[in-house]
Amino acid sequence: IGSFQAVAQRLADGYIDVKGVRLTLDQAAWRLSEDLPATSEVATAAFWAADAGHRVAHTAVHVHGGVGIDMDHPVHRYFITAKQTEFALGGATAQLRLIGRDLAEIPA
């Protein structure tokens, strides 16, 4: 199925999204472990988790076709988990507002 160009591109985008989530999460975790201020970094990781997590889960369901929404197949669980994470973290927009407030507080 990955030999179809459009499918391969969606899977590649998902790979990049997962790498982005991991990178921002590692950065936030490192700052927290070093007792450095990490409000923006945590919000950035939460933004990526909400936004990219939703995209990756959506792609997984679409790539699997009808099986992707079948309750007997595990892919639907990833989609449900992505939505739950998005709701728990306040969604991508809420995180962007938090990042914007932090940036606005930086003196010019």
C-alpha positions in Angstrom: 0.0 0.0 0.0 3.0 2.3 0.6 3.9 2.1 -3.1 1.1 4.6 -3.9 2.7 8.0 -3.9 -0.1 9.9 -2.1 -0.2 7.2 0.6 3.5 7.3 1.0 3.5 11.1 1.3 0.8 10.9 4.1 2.9 8.3 5.9 6.0 10.4 5.5 4.2 13.4 6.9 3.1 11.3 9.9 6.7 10.2 10.5 7.8 13.9 10.5 4.9 14.7 12.9 5.9 11.9 15.3 9.5 13.1 15.3 8.3 16.7 16.0 6.3 15.4 19.0 9.3 13.5 20.4 11.7 16.4 19.8 9.5 18.9 21.6 8.7 16.5 24.4 12.4 15.8 24.9 13.2 19.5 25.0 10.5 20.2 27.6 11.5 17.2 29.7 15.2 18.2 29.7 14.4 21.8 30.8 12.2 20.4 33.6 14.9 18.0 34.7 17.4 20.8 34.9 14.9 23.0 36.9 14.8 25.6 34.1 11.7 27.6 33.2 9.8 25.4 30.7 6.3 26.9 30.4 6.6 27.6 26.7 8.4 24.3 26.0 5.7 22.3 27.8 3.0 24.2 25.9 4.9 23.6 22.6 5.1 19.8 23.3 1.4 19.8 24.2 0.6 21.7 21.0 2.5 19.1 19.0 0.8 16.2 20.8 -2.6 17.6 20.2 -2.1 18.8 16.6 0.2 16.2 15.2 -1.3 13.4 17.2 -4.6 14.1 15.7 -3.2 14.2 12.2 -1.2 10.9 12.6 -4.2 9.1 14.1 -6.4 10.4 11.3 -3.9 9.2 8.7 -3.6 5.8 10.3 -7.4 5.4 10.1 -7.6 6.5 6.5 -4.7 4.4 5.4 -6.3 1.3 6.9 -9.6 2.1 5.2 -12.7 0.4 6.6 -10.6 -1.7 8.9 -9.4 1.5 10.6 -12.7 2.1 12.2 -13.5 -1.5 13.0 -13.7 -2.1 16.7 -11.9 -5.5 16.3 -8.8 -3.7 14.9 -6.4 -1.7 17.2 -6.1 1.3 14.9 -9.4 2.9 16.1 -7.9 3.0 19.7 -5.1 5.3 18.5 -7.7 7.7 17.1 -9.7 7.6 20.3 -6.5 8.1 22.4 -5.5 11.1 20.2 -8.9 12.8 20.7 -8.8 12.1 24.4 -5.3 13.6 24.6 -6.4 16.6 22.6 -9.3 17.2 25.0 -7.2 16.6 28.1 -4.4 19.1 27.1 -6.9 21.7 25.9 -6.3 21.3 22.2 -3.8 22.9 19.9 -5.4 26.3 20.0 -5.3 26.6 23.8 -1.6 25.8 23.7 -0.9 28.4 21.1 -2.7 31.0 23.2 -0.5 30.1 26.2 2.7 30.3 24.0 1.5 33.7 22.7 1.0 35.0 26.2 4.5 33.9 27.1 6.0 35.6 24.0 4.0 38.8 24.7 5.5 39.0 28.1 9.1 39.1 26.8 10.3 42.7 26.8 11.1 44.2 23.4 
